[in-house]
């Protein structure tokens, strides 16, 4: 099925396929979260997944989710501005709230506070926040798995894979 859809097997799926029960559960969860009737529009879902993937340094996920986003109508310029979404006029306040929430969940040195929840409630109802949280957590699991195992980008998107953070200053990268 992947060869028909993408022209090849996805490296990530080859790894997850070694745990068939987990792969089936993840695929089912993703289908539930990425459905047409989701209260989170498809373009925002793609932005969130790409941003979480950037934070987690997952080259495969950035590549794949960026390509999906482009297919859903997200512009190259918007994808390029994703690491600086808060300062960019390309993002709506709704998108900025959701992306700030994704960052607060994903970065281990941050947390979701009352101010951020209030900001979210200005744009999302409780059901949408639950689904948004599930999508962010799903993408964290997926991107951390792929990044840990070094799954490379597979050339789905012509945009360069952007790292979201600078490497710490060490003797090797000074």
KOLVEX-776915 format. One record per residue: residue number from 0; residue in one letter; x, y, z of N, C-alpha, C in turn. Coordinates in Angstrom, 3 decimals. Example, Ala and Ser with C-alpha at 12.3 -4.5 7.8 and 13.67 -1.06 7.14 Angstrom:
BEGIN
  nr rest      n.x      n.y      n.z     ca.x     ca.y     ca.z      c.x      c.y      c.z
   0    a   13.190   -5.690    7.800   12.300   -4.500    7.800   13.200   -3.300    7.800
   1    s   12.850   -2.250    7.080   13.670   -1.060    7.140   12.900    0.030    7.870
REM end
This chain:
BEGIN
  nr rest      n.x      n.y      n.z     ca.x     ca.y     ca.z      c.x      c.y      c.z
   0    x    0.823   -1.190    0.000    0.000    0.000    0.000    0.876    1.266    0.000
   1    x    1.934    1.262    0.788    2.826    2.427    0.818    3.539    2.610   -0.512
   2    x    3.933    1.505   -1.146    4.597    1.624   -2.441    3.668    2.261   -3.465
   3    x    2.388    1.929   -3.416    1.420    2.544   -4.333    1.231    4.019   -4.016
   4    x    1.111    4.358   -2.748    0.814    5.737   -2.354    2.026    6.657   -2.433
   5    x    3.183    6.186   -1.963    4.369    7.043   -1.864    5.500    6.638   -2.822
   6    x    5.331    5.541   -3.528    6.376    5.074   -4.428    7.463    4.272   -3.738
   7    x    7.317    4.073   -2.451    8.294    3.314   -1.660    7.723    3.054   -0.275
   8    x    8.403    2.194    0.472    8.016    1.943    1.854    8.635    3.023    2.728
   9    x    7.904    3.470    3.722    8.417    4.474    4.643    9.356    3.806    5.649
  10    x   10.531    4.416    5.831   11.518    3.856    6.765   10.941    3.756    8.177
  11    x   10.197    4.753    8.577    9.595    4.749    9.903    8.665    3.552   10.093
  12    x    7.884    3.267    9.078    6.911    2.172    9.172    7.612    0.817    9.208
  13    x    8.737    0.718    8.524    9.507   -0.532    8.596    9.900   -0.827   10.046
  14    x   10.289    0.230   10.772   10.677    0.041   12.175    9.469   -0.260   13.052
  15    x    8.415    0.568   12.926    7.208    0.322   13.722    6.607   -1.040   13.400
  16    x    6.763   -1.484   12.153    6.213   -2.778   11.736    6.828   -3.959   12.460
  17    x    7.936   -3.740   13.127    8.561   -4.819   13.910    7.808   -5.063   15.215
  18    x    6.888   -4.149   15.530    5.991   -4.300   16.684    4.572   -4.152   16.122
  19    x    4.043   -5.192   15.473    2.775   -5.055   14.742    1.610   -4.516   15.565
  20    x    1.474   -4.946   16.800    0.376   -4.460   17.639    0.477   -2.970   17.909
  21    x    1.685   -2.508   18.194    1.893   -1.072   18.430    1.654   -0.286   17.152
  22    x    2.128   -0.798   16.018    1.922   -0.111   14.750    0.430    0.009   14.435
  23    x   -0.306   -1.051   14.613   -1.745   -1.028   14.350   -2.446   -0.025   15.261
  24    x   -2.076   -0.008   16.536   -2.678    0.939   17.484   -2.346    2.378   17.095
  25    x   -1.093    2.634   16.706   -0.705    3.990   16.307   -1.421    4.422   15.037
  26    x   -1.522    3.522   14.074   -2.201    3.854   12.820   -3.675    4.163   13.074
  27    x   -4.286    3.396   13.954   -5.692    3.639   14.303   -5.845    4.978   15.003
  28    x   -4.968    5.258   15.937   -5.044    6.537   16.648   -4.880    7.702   15.675
  29    x   -3.931    7.592   14.750   -3.717    8.674   13.799   -4.949    8.890   12.918
  30    x   -5.566    7.806   12.473   -6.785    7.944   11.651   -7.884    8.665   12.411
  31    x   -8.001    8.408   13.693   -9.010    9.080   14.511   -8.687   10.571   14.638
  32    x   -7.428   10.900   14.856   -7.027   12.296   15.048   -7.005   13.096   13.748
  33    x   -6.748   12.440   12.639   -6.600   13.146   11.365   -7.826   12.941   10.458
  34    x   -8.985   12.959   11.037  -10.215   12.754   10.266  -10.779   14.092    9.798
  35    x  -11.583   14.050    8.749  -12.192   15.262    8.193  -13.081   15.989    9.190
  36    x  -13.709   15.261   10.098  -14.636   15.885   11.054  -13.954   16.405   12.316
  37    x  -12.631   16.389   12.345  -11.899   16.898   13.509  -12.206   18.381   13.714
  38    x  -12.303   18.823   14.967  -12.489   20.255   15.217  -11.225   21.082   14.949
  39    x  -10.128   20.408   14.662   -8.859   21.070   14.331   -8.695   20.943   12.815
  40    x   -8.695   22.067   12.112   -8.598   22.038   10.660   -7.300   21.371   10.203
  41    x   -7.349   20.765    9.022   -6.232   19.960    8.532   -4.932   20.765    8.398
  42    x   -5.023   22.024    7.989   -3.797   22.823    7.865   -3.151   23.048    9.228
  43    x   -3.956   23.293   10.246   -3.414   23.485   11.596   -2.837   22.181   12.131
  44    x   -3.480   21.067   11.845   -2.919   19.778   12.268   -1.526   19.588   11.665
  45    x   -1.373   19.928   10.395   -0.061   19.787    9.741    0.974   20.728   10.339
  46    x    0.575   21.960   10.628    1.505   22.904   11.253    1.963   22.402   12.613
  47    x    1.030   21.908   13.399    1.367   21.389   14.734    2.317   20.208   14.619
  48    x    2.010   19.279   13.739    2.861   18.099   13.607    4.257   18.461   13.110
  49    x    4.340   19.409   12.205    5.645   19.833   11.716    6.425   20.538   12.819
  50    x    5.763   21.406   13.583    6.469   22.135   14.654    6.971   21.178   15.734
  51    x    6.144   20.242   16.147    6.581   19.262   17.150    7.768   18.460   16.605
  52    x    7.716   18.110   15.339    8.810   17.360   14.717   10.096   18.170   14.680
  53    x    9.991   19.476   14.435   11.173   20.340   14.463   11.796   20.355   15.855
  54    x   10.979   20.513   16.848   11.481   20.567   18.230   12.186   19.271   18.595
  55    x   11.644   18.146   18.126   12.196   16.830   18.458   13.277   16.365   17.490
  56    x   13.680   17.217   16.543   14.770   16.932   15.618   14.503   15.701   14.762
  57    x   13.259   15.493   14.354   12.923   14.323   13.544   12.902   14.710   12.070
  58    x   13.986   14.417   11.364   14.109   14.778    9.951   13.006   14.123    9.119
  59    x   12.737   12.853    9.373   11.681   12.160    8.622   10.329   12.849    8.829
  60    x    9.999   13.136   10.073    8.687   13.723   10.391    8.545   15.131    9.829
  61    x    9.612   15.921    9.882    9.567   17.268    9.310    9.298   17.166    7.808
  62    x   10.038   16.316    7.150    9.905   16.102    5.712    8.488   15.643    5.359
  63    x    8.019   14.623    6.007    6.719   14.020    5.706    5.565   14.970    6.045
  64    x    5.595   15.544    7.240    4.501   16.433    7.663    4.494   17.745    6.883
  65    x    5.651   18.240    6.495    5.704   19.438    5.647    5.064   19.154    4.292
  66    x    5.374   18.005    3.717    4.786   17.634    2.423    3.267   17.514    2.537
  67    x    2.794   16.923    3.604    1.348   16.818    3.814    0.751   18.215    3.951
  68    x    1.408   19.079    4.714    0.927   20.448    4.882    0.835   21.187    3.558
  69    x    1.860   21.053    2.722    1.829   21.691    1.402    0.647   21.176    0.593
  70    x    0.395   19.881    0.679   -0.737   19.289   -0.027   -2.081   19.774    0.490
  71    x   -2.100   20.208    1.722   -3.332   20.715    2.336   -3.488   22.220    2.147
  72    x   -2.522   22.857    1.529   -2.635   24.282    1.255   -1.804   25.197    2.125
  73    x   -0.942   24.658    2.968   -0.029   25.489    3.752    1.070   25.963    2.797
  74    x    1.390   27.234    2.820    2.407   27.764    1.911    3.821   27.418    2.391
  75    x    4.752   27.410    1.437    6.158   27.198    1.778    6.646   28.277    2.732
  76    x    6.189   29.507    2.519    6.604   30.624    3.367    6.153   30.410    4.808
  77    x    4.940   29.920    4.960    4.414   29.688    6.309    5.179   28.561    6.992
  78    x    5.455   27.491    6.262    6.248   26.407    6.839    7.638   26.905    7.230
  79    x    8.217   27.748    6.403    9.535   28.303    6.701    9.544   29.198    7.919
  80    x    8.408   29.851    8.191    8.298   30.770    9.333    7.875   30.056   10.616
  81    x    7.620   28.780   10.543    7.078   28.046   11.692    7.881   28.187   12.980
  82    x    9.215   28.115   12.954    9.947   28.274   14.224    9.775   29.650   14.871
  83    x    9.387   30.649   14.095    9.174   32.001   14.616    7.691   32.393   14.514
  84    x    6.788   31.455   14.688    5.362   31.709   14.471    4.819   32.850   15.318
  85    x    5.280   33.010   16.539    4.730   34.047   17.425    4.957   35.447   16.860
  86    x    6.078   35.661   16.182    6.399   36.978   15.627    5.906   37.155   14.194
  87    x    5.400   36.115   13.574    5.041   36.160   12.160    3.586   36.571   11.938
  88    x    3.381   37.435   10.962    2.021   37.846   10.600    1.340   36.808    9.717
  89    x    2.048   35.758    9.357    1.467   34.705    8.516    0.535   33.774    9.289
  90    x    0.600   33.833   10.621   -0.192   32.928   11.446   -1.327   33.685   12.111
  91    x   -2.497   33.055   12.144   -3.633   33.640   12.846   -3.410   33.508   14.348
  92    x   -4.177   34.251   15.124   -4.062   34.140   16.580   -4.484   32.747   17.049
  93    x   -5.433   32.134   16.382   -5.849   30.756   16.697   -4.673   29.799   16.491
  94    x   -3.985   29.928   15.347   -2.833   29.074   15.071   -1.723   29.322   16.086
  95    x   -1.473   30.571   16.407   -0.426   30.895   17.376   -0.729   30.287   18.745
  96    x   -1.980   30.327   19.166   -2.353   29.737   20.455   -2.104   28.232   20.441
  97    x   -2.517   27.567   19.372   -2.336   26.115   19.274   -0.857   25.750   19.210
  98    x   -0.081   26.504   18.462    1.348   26.219   18.352    2.087   26.502   19.663
  99    x    1.682   27.540   20.383    2.277   27.808   21.695    1.974   26.658   22.659
 100    x    0.768   26.140   22.569    0.367   24.986   23.389    1.229   23.767   23.022
 101    x    1.428   23.545   21.721    2.260   22.420   21.279    3.685   22.556   21.814
 102    x    4.222   23.765   21.786    5.568   23.973   22.315    5.619   23.750   23.824
 103    x    4.610   24.217   24.546    4.595   24.051   26.003    4.548   22.576   26.391
 104    x    3.852   21.776   25.600    3.791   20.336   25.877    5.089   19.648   25.468
 105    x    5.684   20.074   24.372    6.825   19.375   23.796    8.145   19.704   24.478
 106    x    8.408   20.962   24.754    9.658   21.325   25.434    9.580   20.890   26.892
 107    x   10.582   20.153   27.341   10.550   19.630   28.704   10.775   20.703   29.765
 108    x   11.283   21.862   29.364   11.513   22.928   30.343   10.360   23.929   30.397
 109    x    9.250   23.599   29.787    8.061   24.465   29.810    6.887   23.677   30.366
 110    x    5.819   24.421   30.643    4.597   23.754   31.094    3.397   24.578   30.656
 111    x    2.268   23.930   30.674    1.020   24.604   30.336    0.534   25.300   31.599
 112    x    0.363   26.609   31.538   -0.109   27.351   32.705   -1.514   27.901   32.448
 113    x   -2.066   28.541   33.442   -3.433   29.067   33.348   -3.572   30.097   32.231
 114    x   -2.556   30.912   32.022   -2.602   31.912   30.961   -2.698   31.281   29.581
 115    x   -1.925   30.235   29.367   -1.967   29.547   28.079   -3.309   28.846   27.887
 116    x   -3.827   28.234   28.950   -5.141   27.585   28.829   -6.224   28.620   28.532
 117    x   -6.141   29.781   29.135   -7.105   30.844   28.865   -6.997   31.289   27.407
 118    x   -5.777   31.423   26.931   -5.554   31.789   25.522   -6.179   30.745   24.602
 119    x   -5.963   29.479   24.890   -6.542   28.397   24.082   -8.065   28.452   24.075
 120    x   -8.646   28.655   25.269  -10.113   28.699   25.379  -10.723   29.858   24.595
 121    x   -9.926   30.833   24.219  -10.429   31.906   23.370  -10.701   31.448   21.946
 122    x  -10.139   30.303   21.552  -10.264   29.819   20.176  -10.779   28.394   20.056
 123    x  -10.717   27.628   21.136  -11.071   26.205   21.083  -11.985   25.846   22.245
 124    x  -12.949   24.962   21.996  -13.771   24.449   23.086  -13.043   23.269   23.741
 125    x  -13.627   22.715   24.800  -12.965   21.642   25.553  -12.660   20.431   24.675
 126    x  -13.599   20.037   23.820  -13.383   18.881   22.945  -12.202   19.124   22.007
 127    x  -12.132   20.299   21.429  -11.025   20.622   20.514   -9.688   20.628   21.258
 128    x   -9.676   21.111   22.495   -8.427   21.120   23.277   -7.983   19.696   23.590
 129    x   -8.921   18.820   23.882   -8.580   17.413   24.121   -7.980   16.797   22.861
 130    x   -8.599   17.055   21.716   -8.085   16.500   20.464   -6.742   17.122   20.088
 131    x   -6.596   18.395   20.330   -5.331   19.079   20.087   -4.228   18.450   20.946
 132    x   -4.532   18.215   22.200   -3.573   17.588   23.113   -3.199   16.191   22.634
 133    x   -4.182   15.414   22.226   -3.916   14.055   21.732   -3.020   14.087   20.491
 134    x   -3.275   15.020   19.579   -2.456   15.132   18.372   -1.015   15.491   18.727
 135    x   -0.840   16.415   19.633    0.507   16.837   20.051    1.243   15.678   20.709
 136    x    0.570   14.969   21.586    1.191   13.835   22.277    1.527   12.724   21.283
 137    x    0.618   12.460   20.348    0.877   11.460   19.311    2.144   11.834   18.525
 138    x    2.215   13.097   18.085    3.359   13.504   17.271    4.647   13.490   18.078
 139    x    4.582   13.793   19.365    5.766   13.682   20.207    6.271   12.246   20.244
 140    x    5.367   11.289   20.431    5.771    9.887   20.471    6.381    9.476   19.139
 141    x    5.716    9.801   18.064    6.175    9.403   16.742    7.524   10.039   16.402
 142    x    7.653   11.334   16.611    8.895   12.002   16.241   10.055   11.632   17.151
 143    x    9.797   11.398   18.416   10.879   10.979   19.316   11.374    9.576   18.950
 144    x   10.448    8.686   18.594   10.804    7.333   18.153   11.706    7.407   16.924
 145    x   11.258    8.144   15.905   12.014    8.235   14.657   13.356    8.935   14.846
 146    x   13.375   10.008   15.624   14.627   10.731   15.854   15.629    9.860   16.609
 147    x   15.150    9.127   17.610   16.050    8.276   18.400   16.701    7.197   17.540
 148    x   15.949    6.702   16.552   16.473    5.645   15.688   17.115    6.185   14.410
 149    x   17.196    7.517   14.309   17.896    8.131   13.186   17.215    7.961   11.840
 150    x   15.886    7.920   11.821   15.170    7.766   10.552   15.368    9.048    9.735
 151    x   15.953    8.928    8.549   16.251   10.123    7.750   15.033   10.626    6.979
 152    x   15.127   11.858    6.511   14.122   12.390    5.585   14.131   11.523    4.336
 153    x   12.981   11.396    3.696   12.889   10.568    2.499   12.580   11.373    1.245
 154    x   12.756   12.699    1.316   12.607   13.518    0.128   11.186   13.795   -0.303
 155    x   10.254   13.807    0.630    8.864   14.106    0.288    8.647   15.592    0.034
 156    x    9.424   16.422    0.700    9.241   17.864    0.627   10.539   18.501    0.143
 157    x   10.419   19.447   -0.784   11.616   20.091   -1.305   12.186   21.144   -0.359
 158    x   11.415   21.505    0.672   11.906   22.475    1.644   13.007   21.843    2.485
 159    x   14.006   22.616    2.881   15.064   22.044    3.719   14.522   21.686    5.101
 160    x   15.066   20.639    5.671   14.708   20.259    7.030   15.320   21.295    7.953
 161    x   14.471   21.987    8.724   14.958   23.037    9.618   15.005   22.518   11.044
 162    x   16.137   22.710   11.653   16.247   22.384   13.061   15.633   23.531   13.846
 163    x   15.008   23.212   14.954   14.348   24.277   15.704   15.256   24.893   16.747
 164    x   16.324   24.201   17.114   17.213   24.711   18.155   18.645   24.658   17.657
 165    x   19.458   25.491   18.199   20.882   25.458   17.888   21.526   24.394   18.765
 166    x   22.561   23.774   18.224   23.305   22.810   19.024   23.988   23.549   20.167
 167    x   24.089   22.920   21.328   24.790   23.572   22.430   26.246   23.798   22.057
 168    x   26.822   24.849   22.576   28.224   25.156   22.302   29.113   24.110   22.962
 169    x   29.835   23.380   22.150   30.801   22.406   22.644   32.071   22.587   21.841
 170    x   33.134   21.904   22.233   34.388   21.988   21.501   34.218   21.510   20.068
 171    x   33.313   20.529   19.832   33.131   19.955   18.515   32.431   20.881   17.547
 172    x   31.508   21.764   18.007   30.758   22.569   17.060   30.960   24.079   17.250
 173    x   32.065   24.469   17.836   32.387   25.905   17.965   33.001   26.414   16.704
REM end
